[in-house]
Amino acid sequence: MKDCISIGLLGLGTVGSGVVKIVEDHQDRLAHQIGCSVQVKKVLVKDLEKERSISIQKDLLTTDAFEILDDADVDVVVEVMGGIEDARQYILHALRNKKHVVTANKDLMALYGTELLRVANENKCDLFYEASVAGGIPIIRSLVDGLASDRVTKLMGIVNGTTNFILTKMSNEGKAYEDVLKEAQELGFAEADPTSDVEGLDAARKMTILAKLGFSMDVELEDVQVRGISSVSSEDIDFAKYFGYTMKLIGYAKRNDNRIEVSVGPTLIAHNHPLASVSNEFNAVYVYGEAVGETMFYGPGAGSLPTATAIVSDLVAVMKNMRLGVNGTSAVLPQYPKEIKEDHEIYFKSFFRFTVKDQIGSFAEITSIFTESDISFEKIIQVPLKHKGLAEIILVTHHASYSAYKKVLENLETSDVVDEVRSYYRIAGEDLDV
């Protein structure tokens, strides 16, 4: 058995620096866990002279990835450089060189996870990616190992800290979306270009990974229906509160028999639902299993040390497997053929907000539009708008199919009595078993 396990690190940004810090600071703990010492042997960086937040020997740094990938002494490659194509090629090269891999790259795993896991299996290597979803929350290992004997029927959660911070601020302080986004950028919770977060793309990639693992199907990013939060207004949030709901960007995946749906979008959650109390940059994922029932995983969804903790946890798993001689046996490829639900098979409650002409017959016309699609009202209010000759209608429906809602939206948009459809949101956490 080896006296020391060597790590090659691809990237030394926020997360990579956290990995180096944990490995250095927790040597005693790691040695106790795996029975030998651990060292960072080489680190890939873009700039050898850049000042860094951690102290690291200059001779450990390289700008040539192949100094790591082709080094026979490197046992495990840790990829925290980000990006897709270069990272993909480096990981494939590492696996084909019989090196185990740990990555935090959600974009890569969402797009190419099945391919990478297959190559890992072929080369009897481990490929772990706990940190790719929800930072320090051990959701992937829980799905793969902790719930291995159960059949997961639904996953629902807050998997993007930036949007949760924005919606929390909008809800608690009544601020407009643009103002809170600017504040989030100033605090470092949002990127200069926040598109991936606020338009739901980051959450969609994470839900692709979770649905693939939870349902054991080859779910792809294009299977996820995606909608962002950039159109959410403070008025939407206020009216949602009036009806007893909190606005969150929710990733949602559900299986009925072996047909699935996966979506990401601004969603209303009842005030008493546990996800409603998840605030600011924190993440939480609800998992429903046939045997276990409901479980929730909660914690920091990003950050240097929380994410690095998940990476080092994967490292420990790889190194234990090395000591036991069982690497390359943990990755389980999809078991079932993928079957995506049609719109008429997807059921939920909805929130609508629109303005109509304040005249006799308008409400009857609106009622007729919903009735034609077999959608009934659970709650409804009408608010006159001063000096405009308009009234605003805000309503919550009973459960109906997504295809019915799409028909209603189309008919509202073309109705002579409707001035403007202002918003439309799914309501989650109040499912029917359909």
DAFEN-V441650 format. One record per residue. SS is DSSP state (helix for helix, strand for strand, loop for the rest). PHI is phi in radians with two decimals (* if undefined). Layout:
BEGIN
ss,phi
SS,PHI
SS,PHI
END
This chain:
BEGIN
ss,phi
loop,*
loop,-1.26
loop,-1.47
strand,-2.62
strand,-1.82
strand,-1.81
strand,-2.01
strand,-1.90
strand,-1.89
strand,-1.71
loop,2.01
loop,-2.38
loop,-1.49
helix,-1.02
helix,-1.30
helix,-1.03
helix,-1.11
helix,-1.11
helix,-1.11
helix,-1.06
helix,-1.09
helix,-1.16
helix,-1.07
helix,-1.25
helix,-1.35
loop,-1.98
helix,-0.98
helix,-1.06
helix,-1.12
helix,-1.13
helix,-1.08
helix,-1.16
helix,-1.22
helix,-2.01
loop,1.52
loop,-2.77
strand,-1.40
strand,-2.29
strand,-2.38
strand,-1.50
strand,-1.51
strand,-2.70
strand,-2.30
strand,-1.45
loop,-2.33
loop,-1.49
loop,-2.29
loop,-1.19
loop,-1.69
loop,-1.08
loop,-1.29
loop,-2.20
loop,-1.35
loop,-2.13
loop,-1.53
loop,-2.53
loop,-1.10
helix,-1.08
helix,-1.27
helix,-1.48
strand,-1.60
strand,-2.58
loop,-1.80
loop,-1.95
loop,-1.03
helix,-1.32
helix,-1.12
helix,-1.60
helix,-1.15
loop,-1.83
loop,-1.45
loop,-1.12
loop,-1.48
loop,-1.41
loop,-1.57
strand,-2.30
strand,-1.79
strand,-1.90
strand,-1.75
loop,-2.34
loop,-1.54
loop,1.37
loop,1.35
loop,-2.09
helix,-1.19
helix,-1.08
helix,-1.07
helix,-1.05
helix,-1.15
helix,-1.14
helix,-1.17
helix,-1.04
helix,-1.09
helix,-1.09
helix,-1.10
helix,-1.23
loop,-1.59
loop,1.13
loop,-1.79
strand,-1.33
strand,-2.30
strand,-2.16
strand,-2.35
loop,-1.94
loop,-1.58
helix,-1.15
helix,-1.08
helix,-1.12
helix,-1.20
helix,-1.15
helix,-1.54
helix,-2.22
helix,-0.99
helix,-1.10
helix,-1.08
helix,-1.14
helix,-1.17
helix,-1.12
helix,-1.15
helix,-1.06
helix,-1.07
helix,-1.07
loop,-1.79
loop,0.95
loop,-2.04
loop,-1.50
strand,-2.35
strand,-2.00
loop,-2.61
helix,-0.93
helix,-1.29
helix,-1.30
loop,-2.29
loop,1.11
loop,0.92
loop,-1.46
loop,-1.47
loop,-1.40
helix,-1.35
helix,-1.18
helix,-1.10
helix,-1.13
helix,-1.20
helix,-1.32
helix,-1.90
helix,-1.09
loop,-1.95
loop,-1.05
loop,-1.54
loop,-1.77
loop,-1.99
strand,-1.29
strand,-1.89
strand,-2.75
strand,-2.23
strand,-2.56
strand,-2.99
strand,-1.77
loop,-2.12
loop,-2.40
helix,-1.24
helix,-1.07
helix,-1.19
helix,-1.18
helix,-1.07
helix,-1.10
helix,-1.18
helix,-1.10
helix,-1.11
helix,-1.07
helix,-1.25
helix,-1.39
helix,-2.03
loop,1.21
loop,-1.44
loop,-1.33
helix,-0.95
helix,-1.06
helix,-1.19
helix,-1.25
helix,-1.06
helix,-1.07
helix,-1.09
helix,-1.09
helix,-1.18
helix,-1.15
helix,-1.51
loop,1.53
loop,-1.47
loop,-2.26
loop,-1.30
loop,-1.01
loop,-1.86
loop,-1.52
helix,-0.92
helix,-1.01
helix,-1.34
helix,-1.27
loop,-1.63
loop,1.51
helix,-1.22
helix,-1.06
helix,-1.12
helix,-1.11
helix,-1.11
helix,-1.17
helix,-1.20
helix,-1.04
helix,-1.15
helix,-1.14
helix,-1.16
helix,-1.06
helix,-1.32
helix,-1.16
helix,-1.82
loop,0.91
strand,-2.28
loop,-1.44
loop,-1.25
loop,-2.04
helix,-1.01
helix,-1.23
helix,-1.41
loop,-1.63
strand,-1.37
strand,-2.19
loop,-2.55
loop,-1.67
loop,-1.87
loop,-1.12
loop,-1.69
loop,-1.24
loop,-1.92
helix,-1.12
helix,-1.16
helix,-0.98
helix,-1.12
helix,-1.15
helix,-1.16
helix,-1.05
helix,-1.05
helix,-1.02
loop,-1.53
loop,1.67
strand,-2.14
strand,-2.01
strand,-1.54
strand,-2.44
strand,-1.47
strand,-1.96
strand,-1.59
strand,-2.39
strand,-2.46
strand,-2.42
strand,-2.09
strand,-2.14
loop,0.98
loop,-2.07
strand,-1.87
strand,-2.17
strand,-2.32
strand,-2.42
strand,-2.61
strand,-2.40
strand,-3.10
strand,-1.09
strand,-2.44
strand,-1.67
strand,-2.12
strand,-0.99
loop,-0.94
loop,-1.54
loop,-1.37
helix,-0.95
helix,-1.16
helix,-1.14
helix,-1.63
loop,-1.42
loop,-2.00
loop,0.95
loop,-1.53
strand,-1.35
strand,-2.02
strand,-2.74
strand,-2.25
strand,-1.60
strand,-2.13
strand,-1.92
strand,-2.13
loop,-1.07
loop,-1.63
loop,-1.35
strand,1.44
strand,-1.77
strand,-2.34
strand,-2.30
strand,-1.99
strand,-2.35
strand,2.88
strand,-1.20
loop,-1.59
loop,-2.76
loop,1.84
helix,-1.01
helix,-1.34
helix,-1.02
helix,-1.19
helix,-1.08
helix,-1.05
helix,-1.14
helix,-1.13
helix,-1.18
helix,-1.06
helix,-1.13
helix,-1.01
helix,-1.05
helix,-1.09
helix,-1.06
helix,-1.22
helix,-1.11
helix,-1.08
helix,-1.06
helix,-1.16
helix,-1.59
loop,1.27
loop,-2.15
loop,-1.11
loop,1.40
loop,-1.94
loop,-1.59
loop,-1.25
loop,-1.94
loop,-1.32
loop,-0.88
loop,-1.64
strand,-1.97
loop,-1.18
loop,-1.33
loop,-2.29
strand,-1.60
loop,-1.11
loop,-1.40
helix,-1.01
helix,-1.30
helix,-1.69
loop,-1.78
strand,-2.11
strand,-2.91
strand,-1.56
strand,-2.40
strand,-1.99
strand,-2.12
strand,-2.47
strand,-2.69
strand,-1.89
strand,-2.29
strand,-1.17
loop,-1.43
loop,-2.58
loop,-1.09
loop,1.71
helix,-1.13
helix,-1.16
helix,-1.10
helix,-1.13
helix,-1.10
helix,-1.03
helix,-1.13
helix,-1.07
helix,-1.27
helix,-1.10
helix,-1.05
loop,-1.78
loop,1.06
loop,-1.98
loop,-1.90
strand,-1.62
strand,-1.66
strand,-2.48
strand,-2.71
strand,-2.35
strand,-2.22
strand,-2.14
strand,-1.15
strand,-1.86
loop,-1.13
loop,1.12
loop,-2.11
loop,1.17
strand,-2.20
strand,-2.26
strand,-1.78
strand,-1.97
strand,-2.19
strand,-2.53
strand,-2.09
strand,-1.66
loop,-1.37
loop,-1.08
strand,-2.67
strand,-1.40
helix,-1.10
helix,-1.12
helix,-1.16
helix,-1.12
helix,-1.11
helix,-1.16
helix,-1.09
helix,-1.04
helix,-1.09
helix,-1.24
helix,-1.14
helix,-1.10
helix,-1.78
loop,-1.25
loop,-1.22
loop,-1.65
strand,-1.61
strand,-1.47
strand,-2.78
strand,-1.56
strand,-1.50
strand,-2.84
strand,-2.66
strand,-2.39
strand,-1.32
strand,-1.96
strand,-2.07
loop,1.49
loop,-2.30
loop,-1.33
loop,-1.73
loop,-1.50
loop,-2.17
END
